């Protein structure tokens, strides 16, 4: 019964540990989270969701593709622009009170002051530690295909004094 129950639970959720600092100050290295695997079976990700997705980056320890944790910023069809460290979505400044340093630097895509349109079936995702995040602004990560999304982070369980739902 215990094995069956564990199998059912793991079908719906997956415990995950943060391994990097790209989501600071929202999530810190070694935070223990729960990802809801079925979150996007019936509806699409929304702007602001914290997701876990399969990237094409290689994990040096295992040699496998890395799972990344990022925040959904751009939805399919959205126009993204970064100018003077301010993020604009569809021509409007996008205010984000969760950013570590309070600003968004431009990197490779979109280049400073240029507009980029998120393709259909893809999502533009960034870490909350914008200066220290390898995310959709970098060609090596790029837009996140819908089918690469593994689930939504729904709760941080550890450290115990920072339990929080998302």
Secondary structure by P-SEA (a helix, b strand, c coil): caaaaaaaaaacbbbbbbccccccccccccbbbbbbccccccccccccccccccccccccccccbbbbbbbbcccccbbbbbcccccccccbbbbbcccccccccccccccccbbbbbcccbbbbbcccccccccccccccccccccccccccccccccccccccc
